[in-house]
Amino acid sequence: MPTVHAIHGFIGTGKTTLARQLEDQLLALRLSSDEWMVQLYGPDPDETVFRPGLERVNLLFRHLAERALVLGLNVVLDDGYWTRASRDGLRSWAAGLDVPLRFYALTLPEAEARRRIQARNAQPGSLYIAPETYDLFRQNFEPVQPDEPHE
């Protein structure tokens, strides 16, 4: 049965690396919000563009994922799911489609995550994350709680 594989974690924790591994292992459709945002809005979109753009990308991902699941494909969602509400919404969505959801939670010490982000920022085509942006986004991050099923 096709399955949704969703990856939770903050910036720099290795979500995209895991998503690419799952994509290859499962022959799945991988949907990465960072990659789509760069393609649609550039590597460093202003916040007035970023937030509504991300909402549109995530809505599109739901439609693409639903079609892929109907076709019998596994789906890997590389988005982060930073809030409990977003994770609850994802679980509800998958349950409504009657498809299994495997949820992966990644963590990493902050110093290593910042090092990875700095290295990633130097790569062409990556979504740029300034240190100030990391700090700002960190305030909105809610780690997975013990009562949330995850791997």
C-alpha positions as CSV (number, residue, x, y, z in Angstrom):
1,M,0.0,0.0,0.0
2,P,1.4,3.5,-0.8
3,T,2.5,5.4,2.2
4,V,3.2,9.0,3.1
5,H,6.6,9.5,4.6
6,A,6.9,12.9,6.4
7,I,10.1,14.4,7.8
8,H,10.1,16.6,10.9
9,G,13.1,18.6,12.0
10,F,14.6,22.1,12.2
11,I,16.8,23.7,9.6
12,G,20.1,21.8,9.1
13,T,19.1,18.5,10.7
14,G,19.3,16.4,7.6
15,K,15.7,16.3,6.4
16,T,16.6,16.5,2.7
17,T,19.3,14.0,3.0
18,L,16.9,11.5,4.6
19,A,14.2,12.4,2.1
20,R,16.5,11.7,-0.9
21,Q,17.5,8.3,0.7
22,L,13.8,7.4,1.1
23,E,13.0,8.6,-2.4
24,D,15.6,6.1,-3.8
25,Q,14.8,3.2,-1.5
26,L,11.1,3.4,-1.9
27,L,10.9,4.6,-5.5
28,A,8.8,7.5,-4.2
29,L,7.8,11.0,-5.2
30,R,9.8,13.4,-3.1
31,L,8.4,16.8,-2.5
32,S,10.8,19.4,-1.0
33,S,9.5,22.8,0.0
34,D,13.0,24.3,0.0
35,E,13.7,23.1,-3.5
36,W,10.4,24.3,-4.9
37,M,10.7,27.7,-3.1
38,V,14.1,28.3,-4.7
39,Q,12.8,27.3,-8.2
40,L,9.7,29.5,-7.9
41,Y,10.9,32.5,-5.8
42,G,14.7,32.4,-5.8
43,P,17.3,31.5,-3.2
44,D,16.5,34.3,-0.8
45,P,12.9,35.5,-1.1
46,D,11.7,38.4,1.1
47,E,9.4,37.4,3.9
48,T,6.4,39.1,2.1
49,V,7.0,36.5,-0.7
50,F,8.2,33.6,1.4
51,R,5.2,33.0,3.7
52,P,2.4,33.1,1.1
53,G,4.7,31.3,-1.4
54,L,5.3,28.5,1.1
55,E,1.5,28.2,1.7
56,R,0.9,27.8,-2.1
57,V,3.7,25.3,-2.4
58,N,2.3,23.2,0.5
59,L,-1.2,23.2,-1.0
60,L,0.2,22.1,-4.3
61,F,2.2,19.3,-2.5
62,R,-1.1,18.0,-1.1
63,H,-2.6,17.8,-4.5
64,L,0.4,16.2,-6.1
65,A,0.8,13.7,-3.2
66,E,-2.9,12.7,-3.4
67,R,-2.5,12.0,-7.1
68,A,0.7,10.0,-6.6
69,L,-0.9,7.9,-3.9
70,V,-3.9,7.2,-6.1
71,L,-1.4,6.0,-8.7
72,G,0.2,3.7,-6.1
73,L,3.3,5.7,-5.4
74,N,4.9,6.3,-2.0
75,V,5.3,10.0,-1.2
76,V,8.1,11.6,0.8
77,L,7.3,15.1,2.2
78,D,10.4,17.1,3.0
79,D,9.0,20.1,4.8
80,G,9.8,20.1,8.6
81,Y,6.4,20.3,10.2
82,W,7.6,22.7,12.8
83,T,4.4,23.0,14.8
84,R,2.1,20.5,16.5
85,A,-0.8,21.9,14.5
86,S,0.9,21.2,11.2
87,R,1.7,17.7,12.3
88,D,-1.8,17.1,13.5
89,G,-3.1,18.4,10.2
90,L,-0.8,16.1,8.3
91,R,-2.0,13.1,10.4
92,S,-5.6,14.1,9.8
93,W,-5.1,14.5,6.1
94,A,-3.4,11.1,5.8
95,A,-6.2,9.4,7.8
96,G,-8.8,11.1,5.6
97,L,-7.1,9.5,2.6
98,D,-6.9,6.2,4.4
99,V,-3.2,5.9,3.8
100,P,-0.5,5.0,6.2
101,L,1.8,7.8,7.5
102,R,5.3,7.2,8.7
103,F,6.7,10.2,10.5
104,Y,10.4,10.7,11.0
105,A,11.7,13.2,13.6
106,L,15.3,14.4,13.2
107,T,17.3,16.3,15.8
108,L,20.9,17.6,15.8
109,P,22.9,19.8,18.2
110,E,22.5,23.4,17.2
111,A,26.2,24.1,16.6
112,E,26.3,21.3,13.9
113,A,23.0,22.5,12.4
114,R,24.4,26.0,12.0
115,R,27.6,24.6,10.5
116,R,25.6,22.6,8.0
117,I,23.5,25.7,7.1
118,Q,26.6,27.8,6.5
119,A,28.0,25.1,4.2
120,R,24.7,24.8,2.4
121,N,24.4,28.5,1.9
122,A,27.6,28.4,-0.1
123,Q,26.1,26.0,-2.6
124,P,24.4,27.4,-5.6
125,G,20.7,26.8,-5.8
126,S,20.1,26.4,-2.1
127,L,17.6,28.3,0.0
128,Y,19.7,30.8,1.8
129,I,19.2,31.0,5.6
130,A,20.9,33.9,7.3
131,P,21.9,33.4,11.0
132,E,19.2,36.0,12.0
133,T,16.6,34.0,10.1
134,Y,17.7,30.8,11.8
135,D,17.2,32.6,15.2
136,L,13.8,34.0,14.2
137,F,12.5,30.7,12.9
138,R,13.8,28.8,15.9
139,Q,11.2,30.7,18.0
140,N,8.5,29.0,16.0
141,F,9.8,25.5,16.2
142,E,7.9,22.9,18.3
143,P,9.7,19.6,18.8
144,V,7.8,16.4,18.5
145,Q,6.2,15.4,21.7
146,P,6.3,11.9,23.3
147,D,2.6,11.4,22.5
148,E,3.2,11.9,18.8
149,P,3.9,8.7,16.9
150,H,7.3,9.0,15.1
151,E,10.5,7.3,14.2
